[in-house]
């Protein structure tokens, strides 16, 4: 992917973070999302549909919401 691909915004956080996942939480999530393997692809399609400017603005809004 190019550096300007909106999909680049689907796999990064505006802040460093540690994720703590509980097995029970994963079980509930998997029950609600019958095809969890599709989530990354759905996110990429959404980002590409919205475009680079939208994704940049969304990230900027997270950084300025202090």
PDB file of N, CA, C, O and CB in Angstrom:
ATOM      1  N   UNK A   1       0.842  -1.185   0.000  1.00  0.00           N
ATOM      2  CA  UNK A   1       0.000   0.000   0.000  1.00  0.00           C
ATOM      3  C   UNK A   1       0.884   1.245   0.000  1.00  0.00           C
ATOM      4  O   UNK A   1       1.991   1.248   0.539  1.00  0.00           O
ATOM      5  CB  UNK A   1      -0.956   0.000   1.222  1.00  0.00           C
ATOM      6  N   UNK A   2       0.372   2.275  -0.607  1.00  0.00           N
ATOM      7  CA  UNK A   2       1.121   3.529  -0.623  1.00  0.00           C
ATOM      8  C   UNK A   2       1.023   4.211   0.742  1.00  0.00           C
ATOM      9  O   UNK A   2       0.166   3.870   1.557  1.00  0.00           O
ATOM     10  CB  UNK A   2       0.597   4.468  -1.739  1.00  0.00           C
ATOM     11  N   UNK A   3       1.894   5.159   0.973  1.00  0.00           N
ATOM     12  CA  UNK A   3       1.901   5.890   2.242  1.00  0.00           C
ATOM     13  C   UNK A   3       0.608   6.678   2.445  1.00  0.00           C
ATOM     14  O   UNK A   3       0.233   6.962   3.582  1.00  0.00           O
ATOM     15  CB  UNK A   3       3.101   6.836   2.299  1.00  0.00           C
ATOM     16  N   UNK A   4      -0.071   7.031   1.369  1.00  0.00           N
ATOM     17  CA  UNK A   4      -1.308   7.812   1.447  1.00  0.00           C
ATOM     18  C   UNK A   4      -2.570   6.962   1.384  1.00  0.00           C
ATOM     19  O   UNK A   4      -3.660   7.494   1.172  1.00  0.00           O
ATOM     20  CB  UNK A   4      -1.340   8.819   0.338  1.00  0.00           C
ATOM     21  N   UNK A   5      -2.442   5.675   1.562  1.00  0.00           N
ATOM     22  CA  UNK A   5      -3.599   4.786   1.518  1.00  0.00           C
ATOM     23  C   UNK A   5      -4.426   4.984   2.792  1.00  0.00           C
ATOM     24  O   UNK A   5      -3.893   4.825   3.890  1.00  0.00           O
ATOM     25  CB  UNK A   5      -3.154   3.294   1.366  1.00  0.00           C
ATOM     26  N   UNK A   6      -5.719   5.329   2.673  1.00  0.00           N
ATOM     27  CA  UNK A   6      -6.549   5.519   3.861  1.00  0.00           C
ATOM     28  C   UNK A   6      -6.587   4.278   4.760  1.00  0.00           C
ATOM     29  O   UNK A   6      -6.779   4.401   5.970  1.00  0.00           O
ATOM     30  CB  UNK A   6      -7.960   5.888   3.445  1.00  0.00           C
ATOM     31  N   UNK A   7      -6.410   3.112   4.194  1.00  0.00           N
ATOM     32  CA  UNK A   7      -6.436   1.871   4.971  1.00  0.00           C
ATOM     33  C   UNK A   7      -5.316   1.818   6.009  1.00  0.00           C
ATOM     34  O   UNK A   7      -5.397   1.045   6.963  1.00  0.00           O
ATOM     35  CB  UNK A   7      -6.331   0.673   4.042  1.00  0.00           C
ATOM     36  N   UNK A   8      -4.278   2.626   5.833  1.00  0.00           N
ATOM     37  CA  UNK A   8      -3.201   2.667   6.826  1.00  0.00           C
ATOM     38  C   UNK A   8      -3.717   3.123   8.192  1.00  0.00           C
ATOM     39  O   UNK A   8      -3.093   2.845   9.216  1.00  0.00           O
ATOM     40  CB  UNK A   8      -2.079   3.600   6.351  1.00  0.00           C
ATOM     41  N   UNK A   9      -4.840   3.814   8.210  1.00  0.00           N
ATOM     42  CA  UNK A   9      -5.389   4.320   9.459  1.00  0.00           C
ATOM     43  C   UNK A   9      -6.216   3.278  10.210  1.00  0.00           C
ATOM     44  O   UNK A   9      -6.711   3.561  11.301  1.00  0.00           O
ATOM     45  CB  UNK A   9      -6.235   5.533   9.185  1.00  0.00           C
ATOM     46  N   UNK A  10      -6.374   2.096   9.657  1.00  0.00           N
ATOM     47  CA  UNK A  10      -7.192   1.071  10.316  1.00  0.00           C
ATOM     48  C   UNK A  10      -6.395   0.221  11.291  1.00  0.00           C
ATOM     49  O   UNK A  10      -6.985  -0.559  12.039  1.00  0.00           O
ATOM     50  CB  UNK A  10      -7.831   0.179   9.282  1.00  0.00           C
ATOM     51  N   UNK A  11      -5.093   0.343  11.307  1.00  0.00           N
ATOM     52  CA  UNK A  11      -4.296  -0.540  12.158  1.00  0.00           C
ATOM     53  C   UNK A  11      -3.331   0.228  13.054  1.00  0.00           C
ATOM     54  O   UNK A  11      -2.262  -0.273  13.405  1.00  0.00           O
ATOM     55  CB  UNK A  11      -3.525  -1.519  11.305  1.00  0.00           C
ATOM     56  N   UNK A  12      -3.715   1.442  13.417  1.00  0.00           N
ATOM     57  CA  UNK A  12      -2.857   2.202  14.319  1.00  0.00           C
ATOM     58  C   UNK A  12      -3.703   3.013  15.282  1.00  0.00           C
ATOM     59  O   UNK A  12      -4.857   3.346  15.012  1.00  0.00           O
ATOM     60  CB  UNK A  12      -1.912   3.123  13.530  1.00  0.00           C
ATOM     61  N   UNK A  13      -3.096   3.313  16.399  1.00  0.00           N
ATOM     62  CA  UNK A  13      -3.758   4.090  17.430  1.00  0.00           C
ATOM     63  C   UNK A  13      -3.076   5.445  17.528  1.00  0.00           C
ATOM     64  O   UNK A  13      -1.866   5.544  17.323  1.00  0.00           O
ATOM     65  CB  UNK A  13      -3.733   3.351  18.793  1.00  0.00           C
ATOM     66  N   UNK A  14      -3.841   6.499  17.842  1.00  0.00           N
ATOM     67  CA  UNK A  14      -3.202   7.805  17.997  1.00  0.00           C
ATOM     68  C   UNK A  14      -2.321   7.879  19.246  1.00  0.00           C
ATOM     69  O   UNK A  14      -1.511   8.796  19.385  1.00  0.00           O
ATOM     70  CB  UNK A  14      -4.260   8.892  18.052  1.00  0.00           C
ATOM     71  N   UNK A  15      -2.482   6.915  20.152  1.00  0.00           N
ATOM     72  CA  UNK A  15      -1.701   6.884  21.386  1.00  0.00           C
ATOM     73  C   UNK A  15      -1.142   5.476  21.595  1.00  0.00           C
ATOM     74  O   UNK A  15      -1.784   4.497  21.214  1.00  0.00           O
ATOM     75  CB  UNK A  15      -2.569   7.320  22.604  1.00  0.00           C
ATOM     76  N   UNK A  16       0.040   5.363  22.193  1.00  0.00           N
ATOM     77  CA  UNK A  16       0.532   4.030  22.548  1.00  0.00           C
ATOM     78  C   UNK A  16      -0.434   3.397  23.552  1.00  0.00           C
ATOM     79  O   UNK A  16      -0.929   4.075  24.452  1.00  0.00           O
ATOM     80  CB  UNK A  16       1.981   4.103  23.138  1.00  0.00           C
ATOM     81  N   UNK A  17      -0.695   2.120  23.398  1.00  0.00           N
ATOM     82  CA  UNK A  17      -1.610   1.477  24.337  1.00  0.00           C
ATOM     83  C   UNK A  17      -1.288  -0.001  24.504  1.00  0.00           C
ATOM     84  O   UNK A  17      -0.676  -0.642  23.648  1.00  0.00           O
ATOM     85  CB  UNK A  17      -3.052   1.645  23.871  1.00  0.00           C
ATOM     86  N   UNK A  18      -1.720  -0.495  25.621  1.00  0.00           N
ATOM     87  CA  UNK A  18      -1.641  -1.923  25.904  1.00  0.00           C
ATOM     88  C   UNK A  18      -3.073  -2.418  25.964  1.00  0.00           C
ATOM     89  O   UNK A  18      -3.918  -1.819  26.628  1.00  0.00           O
ATOM     90  CB  UNK A  18      -0.855  -2.228  27.247  1.00  0.00           C
ATOM     91  N   UNK A  19      -3.341  -3.504  25.272  1.00  0.00           N
ATOM     92  CA  UNK A  19      -4.685  -4.069  25.298  1.00  0.00           C
ATOM     93  C   UNK A  19      -4.700  -5.273  26.234  1.00  0.00           C
ATOM     94  O   UNK A  19      -3.861  -6.167  26.136  1.00  0.00           O
ATOM     95  CB  UNK A  19      -5.149  -4.473  23.870  1.00  0.00           C
ATOM     96  N   UNK A  20      -5.657  -5.274  27.129  1.00  0.00           N
ATOM     97  CA  UNK A  20      -5.865  -6.405  28.021  1.00  0.00           C
ATOM     98  C   UNK A  20      -7.176  -7.046  27.594  1.00  0.00           C
ATOM     99  O   UNK A  20      -8.244  -6.447  27.723  1.00  0.00           O
ATOM    100  CB  UNK A  20      -5.889  -5.968  29.544  1.00  0.00           C
ATOM    101  N   UNK A  21      -7.085  -8.251  27.093  1.00  0.00           N
ATOM    102  CA  UNK A  21      -8.268  -8.951  26.607  1.00  0.00           C
ATOM    103  C   UNK A  21      -8.597 -10.109  27.536  1.00  0.00           C
ATOM    104  O   UNK A  21      -7.749 -10.947  27.845  1.00  0.00           O
ATOM    105  CB  UNK A  21      -8.057  -9.457  25.165  1.00  0.00           C
ATOM    106  N   UNK A  22      -9.833 -10.133  27.968  1.00  0.00           N
ATOM    107  CA  UNK A  22     -10.286 -11.232  28.811  1.00  0.00           C
ATOM    108  C   UNK A  22     -10.978 -12.260  27.925  1.00  0.00           C
ATOM    109  O   UNK A  22     -11.684 -11.914  26.978  1.00  0.00           O
ATOM    110  CB  UNK A  22     -11.242 -10.728  29.940  1.00  0.00           C
ATOM    111  N   UNK A  23     -10.764 -13.511  28.248  1.00  0.00           N
ATOM    112  CA  UNK A  23     -11.337 -14.596  27.453  1.00  0.00           C
ATOM    113  C   UNK A  23     -12.849 -14.460  27.358  1.00  0.00           C
ATOM    114  O   UNK A  23     -13.421 -14.690  26.292  1.00  0.00           O
ATOM    115  CB  UNK A  23     -10.967 -15.954  28.053  1.00  0.00           C
ATOM    116  N   UNK A  24     -13.501 -14.095  28.441  1.00  0.00           N
ATOM    117  CA  UNK A  24     -14.962 -13.940  28.424  1.00  0.00           C
ATOM    118  C   UNK A  24     -15.386 -12.828  27.464  1.00  0.00           C
ATOM    119  O   UNK A  24     -16.405 -12.945  26.784  1.00  0.00           O
ATOM    120  CB  UNK A  24     -15.487 -13.640  29.842  1.00  0.00           C
ATOM    121  N   UNK A  25     -14.611 -11.763  27.412  1.00  0.00           N
ATOM    122  CA  UNK A  25     -14.926 -10.661  26.495  1.00  0.00           C
ATOM    123  C   UNK A  25     -14.801 -11.105  25.044  1.00  0.00           C
ATOM    124  O   UNK A  25     -15.614 -10.736  24.197  1.00  0.00           O
ATOM    125  CB  UNK A  25     -14.002  -9.461  26.758  1.00  0.00           C
ATOM    126  N   UNK A  26     -13.791 -11.887  24.772  1.00  0.00           N
ATOM    127  CA  UNK A  26     -13.601 -12.405  23.409  1.00  0.00           C
ATOM    128  C   UNK A  26     -14.754 -13.327  23.035  1.00  0.00           C
ATOM    129  O   UNK A  26     -15.257 -13.273  21.913  1.00  0.00           O
ATOM    130  CB  UNK A  26     -12.249 -13.159  23.287  1.00  0.00           C
ATOM    131  N   UNK A  27     -15.168 -14.163  23.959  1.00  0.00           N
ATOM    132  CA  UNK A  27     -16.285 -15.078  23.698  1.00  0.00           C
ATOM    133  C   UNK A  27     -17.550 -14.297  23.341  1.00  0.00           C
ATOM    134  O   UNK A  27     -18.242 -14.645  22.385  1.00  0.00           O
ATOM    135  CB  UNK A  27     -16.545 -15.980  24.926  1.00  0.00           C
ATOM    136  N   UNK A  28     -17.855 -13.247  24.100  1.00  0.00           N
ATOM    137  CA  UNK A  28     -19.036 -12.419  23.833  1.00  0.00           C
ATOM    138  C   UNK A  28     -18.911 -11.747  22.471  1.00  0.00           C
ATOM    139  O   UNK A  28     -19.865 -11.725  21.694  1.00  0.00           O
ATOM    140  CB  UNK A  28     -19.223 -11.355  24.940  1.00  0.00           C
ATOM    141  N   UNK A  29     -17.753 -11.208  22.188  1.00  0.00           N
ATOM    142  CA  UNK A  29     -17.542 -10.533  20.898  1.00  0.00           C
ATOM    143  C   UNK A  29     -17.727 -11.499  19.740  1.00  0.00           C
ATOM    144  O   UNK A  29     -18.344 -11.150  18.733  1.00  0.00           O
ATOM    145  CB  UNK A  29     -16.141  -9.909  20.838  1.00  0.00           C
ATOM    146  N   UNK A  30     -17.204 -12.698  19.871  1.00  0.00           N
ATOM    147  CA  UNK A  30     -17.329 -13.677  18.789  1.00  0.00           C
ATOM    148  C   UNK A  30     -18.775 -14.107  18.588  1.00  0.00           C
ATOM    149  O   UNK A  30     -19.169 -14.457  17.476  1.00  0.00           O
ATOM    150  CB  UNK A  30     -16.462 -14.898  19.077  1.00  0.00           C
ATOM    151  N   UNK A  31     -19.573 -14.083  19.661  1.00  0.00           N
ATOM    152  CA  UNK A  31     -20.995 -14.407  19.524  1.00  0.00           C
ATOM    153  C   UNK A  31     -21.745 -13.301  18.780  1.00  0.00           C
ATOM    154  O   UNK A  31     -22.716 -13.575  18.075  1.00  0.00           O
ATOM    155  CB  UNK A  31     -21.625 -14.632  20.907  1.00  0.00           C
ATOM    156  N   UNK A  32     -21.299 -12.055  18.934  1.00  0.00           N
ATOM    157  CA  UNK A  32     -21.976 -10.925  18.300  1.00  0.00           C
ATOM    158  C   UNK A  32     -21.534 -10.704  16.855  1.00  0.00           C
ATOM    159  O   UNK A  32     -22.279 -10.133  16.058  1.00  0.00           O
ATOM    160  CB  UNK A  32     -21.729  -9.670  19.100  1.00  0.00           C
ATOM    161  N   UNK A  33     -20.350 -11.144  16.522  1.00  0.00           N
ATOM    162  CA  UNK A  33     -19.809 -10.976  15.175  1.00  0.00           C
ATOM    163  C   UNK A  33     -19.603 -12.353  14.572  1.00  0.00           C
ATOM    164  O   UNK A  33     -18.577 -12.989  14.813  1.00  0.00           O
ATOM    165  CB  UNK A  33     -18.474 -10.164  15.190  1.00  0.00           C
ATOM    166  N   UNK A  34     -20.574 -12.821  13.786  1.00  0.00           N
ATOM    167  CA  UNK A  34     -20.499 -14.186  13.266  1.00  0.00           C
ATOM    168  C   UNK A  34     -19.305 -14.436  12.338  1.00  0.00           C
ATOM    169  O   UNK A  34     -18.895 -15.583  12.164  1.00  0.00           O
ATOM    170  CB  UNK A  34     -21.763 -14.506  12.534  1.00  0.00           C
ATOM    171  N   UNK A  35     -18.755 -13.401  11.754  1.00  0.00           N
ATOM    172  CA  UNK A  35     -17.600 -13.566  10.866  1.00  0.00           C
ATOM    173  C   UNK A  35     -16.502 -12.586  11.290  1.00  0.00           C
ATOM    174  O   UNK A  35     -16.239 -11.610  10.587  1.00  0.00           O
ATOM    175  CB  UNK A  35     -18.003 -13.336   9.369  1.00  0.00           C
ATOM    176  N   UNK A  36     -15.867 -12.841  12.428  1.00  0.00           N
ATOM    177  CA  UNK A  36     -14.858 -11.887  12.926  1.00  0.00           C
ATOM    178  C   UNK A  36     -13.661 -11.726  12.000  1.00  0.00           C
ATOM    179  O   UNK A  36     -12.986 -10.697  12.038  1.00  0.00           O
ATOM    180  CB  UNK A  36     -14.371 -12.324  14.281  1.00  0.00           C
ATOM    181  N   UNK A  37     -13.393 -12.707  11.185  1.00  0.00           N
ATOM    182  CA  UNK A  37     -12.273 -12.588  10.244  1.00  0.00           C
ATOM    183  C   UNK A  37     -12.522 -11.506   9.202  1.00  0.00           C
ATOM    184  O   UNK A  37     -11.590 -11.061   8.533  1.00  0.00           O
ATOM    185  CB  UNK A  37     -12.024 -13.922   9.550  1.00  0.00           C
ATOM    186  N   UNK A  38     -13.772 -11.082   9.061  1.00  0.00           N
ATOM    187  CA  UNK A  38     -14.131 -10.046   8.090  1.00  0.00           C
ATOM    188  C   UNK A  38     -13.923  -8.627   8.631  1.00  0.00           C
ATOM    189  O   UNK A  38     -13.925  -7.670   7.857  1.00  0.00           O
ATOM    190  CB  UNK A  38     -15.576 -10.220   7.667  1.00  0.00           C
ATOM    191  N   UNK A  39     -13.746  -8.480   9.938  1.00  0.00           N
ATOM    192  CA  UNK A  39     -13.647  -7.151  10.545  1.00  0.00           C
ATOM    193  C   UNK A  39     -12.519  -6.317   9.944  1.00  0.00           C
ATOM    194  O   UNK A  39     -12.761  -5.168   9.576  1.00  0.00           O
ATOM    195  CB  UNK A  39     -13.442  -7.281  12.040  1.00  0.00           C
ATOM    196  N   UNK A  40     -11.299  -6.839   9.827  1.00  0.00           N
ATOM    197  CA  UNK A  40     -10.233  -6.003   9.226  1.00  0.00           C
ATOM    198  C   UNK A  40     -10.574  -5.557   7.797  1.00  0.00           C
ATOM    199  O   UNK A  40     -10.340  -4.404   7.435  1.00  0.00           O
ATOM    200  CB  UNK A  40      -8.904  -6.777   9.213  1.00  0.00           C
ATOM    201  N   UNK A  41     -11.118  -6.453   7.001  1.00  0.00           N
ATOM    202  CA  UNK A  41     -11.498  -6.094   5.634  1.00  0.00           C
ATOM    203  C   UNK A  41     -12.597  -5.052   5.603  1.00  0.00           C
ATOM    204  O   UNK A  41     -12.572  -4.139   4.778  1.00  0.00           O
ATOM    205  CB  UNK A  41     -11.943  -7.320   4.875  1.00  0.00           C
ATOM    206  N   UNK A  42     -13.573  -5.188   6.511  1.00  0.00           N
ATOM    207  CA  UNK A  42     -14.638  -4.187   6.609  1.00  0.00           C
ATOM    208  C   UNK A  42     -14.060  -2.826   6.969  1.00  0.00           C
ATOM    209  O   UNK A  42     -14.464  -1.807   6.408  1.00  0.00           O
ATOM    210  CB  UNK A  42     -15.689  -4.611   7.652  1.00  0.00           C
ATOM    211  N   UNK A  43     -13.109  -2.808   7.909  1.00  0.00           N
ATOM    212  CA  UNK A  43     -12.482  -1.546   8.312  1.00  0.00           C
ATOM    213  C   UNK A  43     -11.714  -0.912   7.157  1.00  0.00           C
ATOM    214  O   UNK A  43     -11.760   0.304   6.970  1.00  0.00           O
ATOM    215  CB  UNK A  43     -11.543  -1.774   9.498  1.00  0.00           C
ATOM    216  N   UNK A  44     -11.021  -1.722   6.396  1.00  0.00           N
ATOM    217  CA  UNK A  44     -10.265  -1.214   5.237  1.00  0.00           C
ATOM    218  C   UNK A  44     -11.215  -0.654   4.189  1.00  0.00           C
ATOM    219  O   UNK A  44     -10.963   0.415   3.633  1.00  0.00           O
ATOM    220  CB  UNK A  44      -9.389  -2.331   4.618  1.00  0.00           C
ATOM    221  N   UNK A  45     -12.295  -1.360   3.916  1.00  0.00           N
ATOM    222  CA  UNK A  45     -13.278  -0.870   2.942  1.00  0.00           C
ATOM    223  C   UNK A  45     -13.886   0.457   3.410  1.00  0.00           C
ATOM    224  O   UNK A  45     -14.063   1.380   2.615  1.00  0.00           O
ATOM    225  CB  UNK A  45     -14.395  -1.922   2.722  1.00  0.00           C
ATOM    226  N   UNK A  46     -14.201   0.542   4.696  1.00  0.00           N
ATOM    227  CA  UNK A  46     -14.746   1.782   5.252  1.00  0.00           C
ATOM    228  C   UNK A  46     -13.758   2.930   5.063  1.00  0.00           C
ATOM    229  O   UNK A  46     -14.134   4.009   4.604  1.00  0.00           O
ATOM    230  CB  UNK A  46     -15.080   1.606   6.750  1.00  0.00           C
ATOM    231  N   UNK A  47     -12.498   2.697   5.417  1.00  0.00           N
ATOM    232  CA  UNK A  47     -11.479   3.751   5.302  1.00  0.00           C
ATOM    233  C   UNK A  47     -11.306   4.187   3.856  1.00  0.00           C
ATOM    234  O   UNK A  47     -11.206   5.383   3.581  1.00  0.00           O
ATOM    235  CB  UNK A  47     -10.134   3.266   5.865  1.00  0.00           C
ATOM    236  N   UNK A  48     -11.269   3.247   2.937  1.00  0.00           N
ATOM    237  CA  UNK A  48     -11.118   3.596   1.527  1.00  0.00           C
ATOM    238  C   UNK A  48     -12.338   4.338   1.002  1.00  0.00           C
ATOM    239  O   UNK A  48     -12.213   5.233   0.166  1.00  0.00           O
ATOM    240  CB  UNK A  48     -10.877   2.344   0.695  1.00  0.00           C
ATOM    241  N   UNK A  49     -13.519   3.970   1.492  1.00  0.00           N
ATOM    242  CA  UNK A  49     -14.746   4.654   1.077  1.00  0.00           C
ATOM    243  C   UNK A  49     -14.754   6.101   1.587  1.00  0.00           C
ATOM    244  O   UNK A  49     -15.142   7.012   0.856  1.00  0.00           O
ATOM    245  CB  UNK A  49     -15.993   3.893   1.596  1.00  0.00           C
ATOM    246  N   UNK A  50     -14.332   6.311   2.820  1.00  0.00           N
ATOM    247  CA  UNK A  50     -14.316   7.648   3.407  1.00  0.00           C
ATOM    248  C   UNK A  50     -13.194   8.513   2.845  1.00  0.00           C
ATOM    249  O   UNK A  50     -13.362   9.723   2.694  1.00  0.00           O
ATOM    250  CB  UNK A  50     -14.181   7.552   4.911  1.00  0.00           C
ATOM    251  N   UNK A  51     -12.065   7.913   2.537  1.00  0.00           N
ATOM    252  CA  UNK A  51     -10.959   8.649   1.940  1.00  0.00           C
ATOM    253  C   UNK A  51      -9.929   9.129   2.958  1.00  0.00           C
ATOM    254  O   UNK A  51     -10.168   9.127   4.166  1.00  0.00           O
ATOM    255  CB  UNK A  51     -11.491   9.822   1.183  1.00  0.00           C
ATOM    256  N   UNK A  52      -8.778   9.538   2.432  1.00  0.00           N
ATOM    257  CA  UNK A  52      -7.647   9.937   3.245  1.00  0.00           C
ATOM    258  C   UNK A  52      -7.955  11.160   4.109  1.00  0.00           C
ATOM    259  O   UNK A  52      -7.615  11.178   5.292  1.00  0.00           O
ATOM    260  CB  UNK A  52      -6.459  10.216   2.362  1.00  0.00           C
ATOM    261  N   UNK A  53      -8.585  12.170   3.543  1.00  0.00           N
ATOM    262  CA  UNK A  53      -8.862  13.394   4.301  1.00  0.00           C
ATOM    263  C   UNK A  53      -9.752  13.098   5.511  1.00  0.00           C
ATOM    264  O   UNK A  53      -9.522  13.638   6.593  1.00  0.00           O
ATOM    265  CB  UNK A  53      -9.532  14.448   3.394  1.00  0.00           C
ATOM    266  N   UNK A  54     -10.746  12.262   5.340  1.00  0.00           N
ATOM    267  CA  UNK A  54     -11.636  11.897   6.448  1.00  0.00           C
ATOM    268  C   UNK A  54     -10.857  11.171   7.540  1.00  0.00           C
ATOM    269  O   UNK A  54     -11.003  11.486   8.721  1.00  0.00           O
ATOM    270  CB  UNK A  54     -12.800  11.014   5.944  1.00  0.00           C
ATOM    271  N   UNK A  55     -10.039  10.210   7.156  1.00  0.00           N
ATOM    272  CA  UNK A  55      -9.285   9.433   8.137  1.00  0.00           C
ATOM    273  C   UNK A  55      -8.278  10.314   8.874  1.00  0.00           C
ATOM    274  O   UNK A  55      -8.071  10.146  10.076  1.00  0.00           O
ATOM    275  CB  UNK A  55      -8.563   8.263   7.453  1.00  0.00           C
ATOM    276  N   UNK A  56      -7.659  11.240   8.168  1.00  0.00           N
ATOM    277  CA  UNK A  56      -6.734  12.168   8.814  1.00  0.00           C
ATOM    278  C   UNK A  56      -7.475  13.072   9.805  1.00  0.00           C
ATOM    279  O   UNK A  56      -6.981  13.333  10.902  1.00  0.00           O
ATOM    280  CB  UNK A  56      -6.002  13.020   7.757  1.00  0.00           C
ATOM    281  N   UNK A  57      -8.654  13.542   9.417  1.00  0.00           N
ATOM    282  CA  UNK A  57      -9.447  14.398  10.304  1.00  0.00           C
ATOM    283  C   UNK A  57      -9.923  13.621  11.527  1.00  0.00           C
ATOM    284  O   UNK A  57      -9.960  14.163  12.632  1.00  0.00           O
ATOM    285  CB  UNK A  57     -10.651  14.984   9.549  1.00  0.00           C
ATOM    286  N   UNK A  58     -10.281  12.377  11.337  1.00  0.00           N
ATOM    287  CA  UNK A  58     -10.715  11.549  12.451  1.00  0.00           C
ATOM    288  C   UNK A  58      -9.581  11.358  13.455  1.00  0.00           C
ATOM    289  O   UNK A  58      -9.787  11.463  14.664  1.00  0.00           O
ATOM    290  CB  UNK A  58     -11.215  10.193  11.944  1.00  0.00           C
ATOM    291  N   UNK A  59      -8.398  11.080  12.950  1.00  0.00           N
ATOM    292  CA  UNK A  59      -7.228  10.932  13.832  1.00  0.00           C
ATOM    293  C   UNK A  59      -6.918  12.247  14.534  1.00  0.00           C
ATOM    294  O   UNK A  59      -6.636  12.259  15.732  1.00  0.00           O
ATOM    295  CB  UNK A  59      -5.995  10.456  13.029  1.00  0.00           C
ATOM    296  N   UNK A  60      -6.968  13.347  13.805  1.00  0.00           N
ATOM    297  CA  UNK A  60      -6.679  14.656  14.392  1.00  0.00           C
ATOM    298  C   UNK A  60      -7.684  14.983  15.487  1.00  0.00           C
ATOM    299  O   UNK A  60      -7.317  15.590  16.493  1.00  0.00           O
ATOM    300  CB  UNK A  60      -6.695  15.750  13.311  1.00  0.00           C
ATOM    301  N   UNK A  61      -8.933  14.597  15.314  1.00  0.00           N
ATOM    302  CA  UNK A  61      -9.944  14.868  16.342  1.00  0.00           C
ATOM    303  C   UNK A  61      -9.649  14.082  17.616  1.00  0.00           C
ATOM    304  O   UNK A  61      -9.950  14.548  18.714  1.00  0.00           O
ATOM    305  CB  UNK A  61     -11.350  14.521  15.820  1.00  0.00           C
ATOM    306  N   UNK A  62      -9.074  12.916  17.479  1.00  0.00           N
ATOM    307  CA  UNK A  62      -8.696  12.131  18.662  1.00  0.00           C
ATOM    308  C   UNK A  62      -7.545  12.808  19.390  1.00  0.00           C
ATOM    309  O   UNK A  62      -7.506  12.809  20.620  1.00  0.00           O
ATOM    310  CB  UNK A  62      -8.303  10.686  18.265  1.00  0.00           C
ATOM    311  N   UNK A  63      -6.629  13.372  18.661  1.00  0.00           N
ATOM    312  CA  UNK A  63      -5.468  14.001  19.270  1.00  0.00           C
ATOM    313  C   UNK A  63      -5.793  15.323  19.923  1.00  0.00           C
ATOM    314  O   UNK A  63      -5.108  15.735  20.859  1.00  0.00           O
ATOM    315  CB  UNK A  63      -4.403  14.202  18.250  1.00  0.00           C
ATOM    316  N   UNK A  64      -6.836  16.002  19.444  1.00  0.00           N
ATOM    317  CA  UNK A  64      -7.171  17.322  19.996  1.00  0.00           C
ATOM    318  C   UNK A  64      -8.253  17.242  21.070  1.00  0.00           C
ATOM    319  O   UNK A  64      -8.643  18.271  21.622  1.00  0.00           O
ATOM    320  CB  UNK A  64      -7.628  18.252  18.881  1.00  0.00           C
ATOM    321  N   UNK A  65      -8.738  16.060  21.372  1.00  0.00           N
ATOM    322  CA  UNK A  65      -9.832  15.912  22.339  1.00  0.00           C
ATOM    323  C   UNK A  65      -9.335  15.741  23.757  1.00  0.00           C
ATOM    324  O   UNK A  65      -9.895  14.958  24.525  1.00  0.00           O
ATOM    325  CB  UNK A  65     -10.696  14.736  21.970  1.00  0.00           C
ATOM    326  N   UNK A  66      -8.307  16.453  24.106  1.00  0.00           N
ATOM    327  CA  UNK A  66      -7.732  16.304  25.450  1.00  0.00           C
ATOM    328  C   UNK A  66      -8.490  17.067  26.481  1.00  0.00           C
ATOM    329  O   UNK A  66      -8.129  17.042  27.658  1.00  0.00           O
ATOM    330  CB  UNK A  66      -6.309  16.747  25.466  1.00  0.00           C
TER     331      UNK A  66
END
